[in-house]
Amino acid sequence: KLKKADKIVVANLQTHISYLAGDKLEGRRTGSNGEKLAYEYISNEFLKAGLSAKGDKATYLQAFEVNDGKMITSASHLIINGNDLVLDKEYFPLSFSCNSTLSAIGSIALQENGSPWFYDIKELLEANKNNPHFDLTDAIKIKVADAAKKRATAFFIYNSSAIKDELQFDPKTKSAPSAIPVIYVAKTAKEKYLKDETASLDIQLKTEIADKKRYGHNVVG
């Protein structure tokens, strides 16, 4: 049998655990609203218990930074002949692309020194459609490195094949940045803005990929 004081302790523990482990807090993931509810609750209990605040700036909270991978910032843009393409819908930089700002005249049909290059990945996809070991991203990196050696200023890729490429921005990539910016242009954007492969293209490009941060909090008393 529990003593009255012990029953109070058990009841208090059940109250705390029920709240902190409840669905409302959604696992208390670092940087989430559930974590905020948890640290506010614990801070309030520390205050009621008479604990001195030993966190940042005389509070109970001690903030820490978590690297959550990479992200494309809002400063990024691609303008072709005055048309401002929509990020993530019509284009995106590949996650291993370097950060760069470019203003240039180019053409899909010409791969010249000092100009942006365009590359259709159709041939790569069709040549390796039955190769289970084929890695499209690695193959693109080789093409980019070769283009950079030949003084291309940017590398735009698109896919005219019926084979899906499944390319997307990978925020968790650990790859070193390429020497030149690498941009994926969606099929709809290629047909809309790059239909004439012999035409001159006025290209304004800015790629800005940054570390994605979130902040968690210890509660210290």
N, C-alpha and C positions, 0 to 999 in steps of 0.2 A: 504494500500500500504506500502511496506517495503522501508525503507531508504536504500541507497546504502551500508552503513556499515552493516546493518542488513542482506542484501542479501549476503554479503561476509561471514558473520558468518554462515548463513544457508547453503551456498555452502560448506564451510569448514566442517561443521557437517555431511553433506551428504557424502562428500568424506571419512571422517574418518569412519563413520558407514558402508558405502559400502565396505570398505576394511576389517574392523575388523569382520564384520558379513558375509563376502563373503565365497563362497564354498572353496576357496583355503586354508583357515585357518582351515577348517574341525572342527569347534566348539571350537577351541583353548583349547583342553583338556590339563590339567596339565601335563607337561613333554613331550608333543608332539612337532613335528616340527611346527604345527600350532600355538602353544603357543609361540614358539621361534620367528616366523615371527611377531606375535602380539607385543611381548615385544620390539623387535627391532624397529618396527614402532613407538610405543609410546615413546620409549627412544629418537628417532630421533626428534619427535615432541616436546618433553620436551626441548631438546637442542635448537631447533629453537626458542622456546618460551622464552628462557633465564632462565629456571628453574635450580636451583642448584641441583647437583646430591646428593642424600641422601641415597643411597643404600649401598651395601657392597663394600669396597675397592675403595671408591670415584667414584662409578658408579651409574647408576640409578636402578640397579637391586638388589633385596633382595631375596636371594634363601631360599626356605623352603622345607622340606622333607615330602614326602607322603608315608605312608606304603601301599603297593599294594598287601599285602597278603604274601604267601610263595612260594618258588621256590626250585627246586632240583638243586644243584650246579654241575658244571662240575667235581668236585673232587669225586663225587659219582661213584662207579663202583661195578660190580658183575662179578667175574671170577669163573667158575665152571670147574674143571679139565683142566685148562689152556685156556678155552674158555671165551673170554671177551664179555659178553652179551651187546647188544645195548640198552641203556637207552631209555625208552618210547616205544620202539618197542618190545623188548623181555622181559623187566622187568621194574618195577618202585617201589620205596618205597611208601607205602600208606602215605597220608598226616599227619596222626597222629603218624607215626613212629618216634622213637627217633634217634638222630645222634649217630653213632657207627662205630667202626672199628673191624672187626672180621676175624680171620684166624682159620679155623676149619675143621675137618673131620666129615662128617655126612652121613646119609643114610635115604632115604625116609621111609623105612620100620621100622626104629628104632627111638623111641622117648625117648632118654636117658638124664639123668641129664648132664649138662655141654656141650650139643651139640645143633646144630640147629635142629628145628623141621619142618616137612613138613605137610601141611594139604590141603586136597582136599575139596573144598567147595560144591562139587556136592550134598552131602547129605543135607546140609542146604538149597540149592536152591530147590531141589526136594520136600523136606518135607514142604516147605512154598510157593510153587508155586501158591497156591490159597489163600494165606493169604495177604490181602491188607495192613495190618498193619506191615508186616515184614520189618525190616530194616537190610539189610545184613551187613552194616558197623558196626552197634551196636553188631550184633551177632559175628562178627569177633573179635571185641574188647574184648568180654567176653572170647573167645577162647584164645586170646593172653594173657590176664591177668592170666588165668589158667595155660598156658604154662610157663609163667614167674615165677609163684609160684613154679612150679615143676623144676625150674632152667634150662629151655631152654635158649639158648644164642641168638637165633633169631627165627623168625616165617615166613616161606615161604608158601605162599598159591598159589594154582592153581585151575583151573576149568576143570574137565574132562566131565562135563555135557553138554548136548546140549542146556541147558537154558543159555541165555546170562546174565552175572552178572552186566554189565554196570559199573564196578569199574574203577575209574580213579583217578589221583592225583587231589585233591581239594585245590587250592591255597588259598581259602577263609576260610579254616577250623579254628575253634576256639578251637578245642579239645586239651587237655593236651597231651604231648607226652607219648607214651607207654614206658614200662620199658625195652623192648627189640625191636630191629629193626623188622619191618614188611614189607615183600617184596612180591609183586605180580609177579608171573612168567607167562608169556603168554602161551597159549596152544601150539603154534608152538615151543616155546623154551622148554617147558616141554617134548614134543615128541622128540626134537632134543638132548637135553642134560641130560634129567632125565628119559629116557625110562626104564632103568633097575632100578626098585625100591629097589632092594637088594644090589646094588653096592655101594661101598664107594665113597664119593664125596669130593674132595678137594675144599673147598670154601674160597674165598677171597672176603670180602665184606666191602664196606665203604658207609655209608649213611650220606649225609650232606644236610640238609634242612635249608634254611636261609630265613630271611625276604627279600622280594622283595621291593626295594626302587625305587621311581622316584622323580624327583625334579622339583618343580615349581618355578615361579619367580613373585614377586610383582615388580611394577615399581614405584619408589619413587623419588619425586622431590619437 
